[in-house]
Amino acid sequence: MTNQDIYYIDGEFVEASKAVIPVNDLALLRGYGVFDFLRTYGGKPFCVEEHLFRLKNSARLIGLPFPWTVDEVIEIVNQTLALNHHLESNIRIIVTGGPSDDFITPGSQPRLLVLVGELRHYPPEWYSRGVKVITVIGRRAIPGAKTINYLSALVSLEAAHGQGAVEAISIDRDGKVGEGQTSTVFAFIGDRMVTNEDGILPGVTRELILSLTEPEFAREIREITISELLQAEEIFMTASNKEVFPVVRVDDTVISDGKPGPRTRRVMELFRDYTARFALGGIN
Ligand SMILES: Cc1ncc(COP(=O)(O)O)c(C=O)c1O
């Protein structure tokens, strides 16, 4: 009996230490591939269809074939989960560019990988006290696609960590707010909950938050400028693994009184109630 995680690698289930793909895969050679990332609640993959629709769309946006049905991939995800024994799991589904004869032209044999691991927990203070984020200039090349190329994200996150921050929000040259490196931005501005939609990854958590909060908060889907963000009453960010986390400082600017605001706390509560109900089987 092994203690290792079991991964699905291109048609086979293998122990993590034996999980390999050939070096002529365009994922390695050129960073050509897409992925999606989700977690379980109550051991069940959360919003799995939404994540797979986005994965398929990411592949389409970069011209990568996706020769599986969503149901086939869900089945593989469930089989991989069943071979592992974590209480709660992270699930990373990757489609690589596959082999290429000349090391640059895409072929027609993408590889599907499903990596399951124990759920990573974030520090409770992130949620009780809120976090600092920094801003960086830039936008991803194909924002609607979750590609495997996180080069600038890694550099930006390292810069954030060096400044005691946990995320970096990309701002474009016109001062328009984009997204975090691995999360979506929301702000309460006046009596509105505001979030942008152009030039960002369509966050699965973002979509869920918009629907859960619909009865309680008036919202505006529009661009946010950096000066609006710095003067916002409350800011929070969302991501599948980090859920909903309050932002109380952006660069050197303290947001409002520097504490998570009541509306953000309410959004966190709505999200937690929803995921708790999902875990107990009350929601499909
Ligand atoms: C660039 C980017 N934006 C937003 C998100 C949040 O998306 P989701 O809520 O679907 O996890 C992610 C997730 O990793 C991301 O990489």
The ligand as an SDF file (V2000), in Angstrom:
LIG
                    3D

 16 16  0  0  0  0  0  0  0  0999 V2000
   -5.8010   34.4570  -13.5180 C   0  0  0  0  0  0  0  0  0  0  0  0
   -6.8510   33.9190  -12.6180 C   0  0  0  0  0  0  0  0  0  0  0  0
   -7.9410   34.6750  -12.3520 N   0  0  0  0  0  0  0  0  0  0  0  0
   -8.9210   34.2200  -11.5360 C   0  0  0  0  0  0  0  0  0  0  0  0
   -8.8340   32.9760  -10.9320 C   0  0  0  0  0  0  0  0  0  0  0  0
   -9.9470   32.5030  -10.0230 C   0  0  0  0  0  0  0  0  0  0  0  0
  -10.7630   31.5990  -10.7220 O   0  0  0  0  0  0  0  0  0  0  0  0
  -11.6720   30.5370   -9.9780 P   0  0  0  0  0  0  0  0  0  0  0  0
  -12.6200   31.2930   -9.1130 O   0  0  0  0  0  0  0  0  0  0  0  0
  -12.3690   29.8310  -11.0810 O   0  0  0  0  0  0  0  0  0  0  0  0
  -10.7780   29.6550   -9.1940 O   0  0  0  0  0  0  0  0  0  0  0  0
   -7.7400   32.1630  -11.1890 C   0  0  0  0  0  0  0  0  0  0  0  0
   -7.6520   30.8360  -10.5810 C   0  0  0  0  0  0  0  0  0  0  0  0
   -6.6100   30.2470  -10.4590 O   0  0  0  0  0  0  0  0  0  0  0  0
   -6.7120   32.6410  -12.0510 C   0  0  0  0  0  0  0  0  0  0  0  0
   -5.6270   31.8970  -12.3210 O   0  0  0  0  0  0  0  0  0  0  0  0
  1  2  1  0
  2  3  1  0
  2 15  2  0
  3  4  2  0
  4  5  1  0
  5  6  1  0
  5 12  2  0
  6  7  1  0
  7  8  1  0
  8  9  2  0
  8 10  1  0
  8 11  1  0
 12 13  1  0
 12 15  1  0
 13 14  2  0
 15 16  1  0
M  END
$$$$
